[in-house]
């Protein structure tokens, strides 16, 4: 399998994850920086390593299930394992510039 074939399913997975909206912030979990890693093995097992904006976030289960369901519906995916971690802890620097603008966070305030 060449690298282009490998990137395609991962890019589809990241696009699927963008459909999951954090209910408190109203923005997708990818651009908020909540997705640390995504992988798909040759058997179609997908792995997602993600975080939440705070420990004890009341939306943790919702976000974890949303991530799982968004990838599970993709062709070729047999199962999805979503793990939540707080190492490293999330910070606004992990957001894309678009997400920071959407939330009104000034670049200077996160340095």
C-alpha positions as CSV (number, residue, x, y, z in Angstrom):
1,X,0.0,0.0,0.0
2,X,1.5,3.4,-0.9
3,X,1.4,6.4,1.3
4,X,-1.4,8.0,-0.7
5,X,-3.7,5.0,-0.1
6,X,-3.0,5.2,3.6
7,X,-3.7,8.9,3.9
8,X,-7.1,8.7,2.2
9,X,-8.9,6.6,4.9
10,X,-7.2,8.7,7.6
11,X,-8.3,11.9,6.0
12,X,-11.8,10.6,5.6
13,X,-11.7,9.7,9.4
14,X,-10.6,13.2,10.3
15,X,-13.4,14.7,8.1
16,X,-15.9,12.4,9.8
17,X,-14.6,13.6,13.2
18,X,-15.2,17.2,12.1
19,X,-19.0,16.4,12.2
20,X,-18.8,16.0,16.0
21,X,-19.6,19.3,17.6
22,X,-18.6,20.1,21.1
23,X,-22.0,21.0,22.6
24,X,-20.5,23.7,25.0
25,X,-18.3,25.4,22.5
26,X,-20.3,24.8,19.3
27,X,-17.3,23.9,17.2
28,X,-15.9,20.6,15.8
29,X,-13.6,18.5,17.9
30,X,-10.8,18.3,15.3
31,X,-10.3,22.1,15.0
32,X,-10.8,22.5,18.8
33,X,-7.6,20.4,19.1
34,X,-9.4,17.6,21.0
35,X,-8.2,14.8,18.6
36,X,-4.6,13.8,19.4
37,X,-4.3,10.8,17.1
38,X,-6.2,8.7,14.6
39,X,-5.1,5.4,13.1
40,X,-6.7,2.6,11.0
41,X,-5.1,-0.8,10.7
42,X,-5.3,-3.2,7.8
43,X,-8.2,-5.0,9.4
44,X,-10.3,-1.9,9.5
45,X,-9.8,-1.2,13.3
46,X,-9.8,2.5,13.9
47,X,-8.2,4.1,16.9
48,X,-8.8,7.6,18.2
49,X,-6.9,9.3,21.0
50,X,-8.7,12.4,22.2
51,X,-9.1,14.7,25.1
52,X,-11.6,17.2,26.5
53,X,-11.1,20.8,27.3
54,X,-11.3,20.1,31.1
55,X,-11.0,17.0,33.3
56,X,-14.5,16.0,34.3
57,X,-16.0,17.6,31.3
58,X,-19.8,16.8,31.4
59,X,-19.7,16.2,27.6
60,X,-17.0,13.5,27.7
61,X,-19.2,10.5,27.0
62,X,-21.1,12.5,24.3
63,X,-17.9,13.5,22.5
64,X,-16.4,10.0,22.9
65,X,-19.5,8.3,21.4
66,X,-19.8,10.9,18.7
67,X,-16.2,10.3,17.7
68,X,-16.8,6.5,17.6
69,X,-20.0,6.8,15.6
70,X,-18.6,9.2,13.1
71,X,-15.8,6.9,12.1
72,X,-17.8,3.6,12.5
73,X,-20.0,4.7,9.5
74,X,-17.1,4.9,7.1
75,X,-16.6,2.2,4.5
76,X,-14.1,-0.4,5.6
77,X,-14.2,0.3,9.3
78,X,-14.8,-2.9,11.3
79,X,-14.7,-1.3,14.8
80,X,-13.5,1.9,16.6
81,X,-11.7,2.3,19.9
82,X,-11.8,5.8,21.3
83,X,-9.6,6.5,24.3
84,X,-9.8,9.8,26.3
85,X,-6.6,11.1,27.8
86,X,-5.5,14.3,29.6
87,X,-1.8,13.8,28.8
88,X,-1.0,16.3,27.6
89,X,-3.7,18.6,29.0
90,X,-5.7,20.5,26.4
91,X,-5.0,24.2,25.9
92,X,-6.3,26.9,23.6
93,X,-3.0,26.7,21.6
94,X,-4.2,23.3,20.3
95,X,-7.1,24.9,18.4
96,X,-6.8,25.9,14.8
97,X,-6.7,29.7,14.1
98,X,-10.2,29.4,12.7
99,X,-11.6,27.9,15.9
100,X,-9.9,30.5,18.0
101,X,-11.4,33.3,15.8
102,X,-14.8,31.6,16.0
103,X,-14.6,31.6,19.8
104,X,-13.2,35.2,19.9
105,X,-9.8,34.1,21.4
106,X,-7.1,36.6,20.6
107,X,-3.8,35.1,19.5
108,X,-1.8,37.2,22.0
109,X,-3.9,35.9,24.9
110,X,-2.8,32.3,24.4
111,X,0.9,32.8,24.4
